[in-house]
Amino acid sequence: MIKLSCAAALAVSLVGAGFAGSAEAACFKKTASGTATSLDGAKFQVKEAILQSFDWGVWAAFMATGSTPGYRVSTPAYKCSPGGLGYNCRGTSTICKTG
């Protein structure tokens, strides 16, 4: 009886771990860089490049409506510095599939 209870507990914990794993598997990170004459422009270039790197349709929707259908995209964490045409920025976003 104790062996059966332990086996059941193990099965439940493995199933729970499987659900957590699939939620994590639906998310990924993307990094891109951008250069522009203004800091805001360089950050926008980063955002565009991140969206283009995984789905051109999502990029088109973002440009048209500001939305990212089917995905939740975090605001990139930027590291920017003067240089190039004005500013160089590098940013990383977490992207999660939503359905």
C-alpha angles and dihedrals in degrees: 000000000000090000090052092050091049091049091050091049090050091050092050092049092049091050090049090049089050092056092049090049094052091050090052092045090059090064129068139166128242128189127197140163133224138189128200142144091259132046091236090050093052091049090050090051089055092051092049093048092050092052093045091050094068109020129008090195091059089049090052092049090049091051092048102039109004091245131117104210114208094012140073108214120192120222105265120256100235134208109188136177138171115266145094110038092350111305135018118203132183120194141178126205133185112228122198126189110233106199 
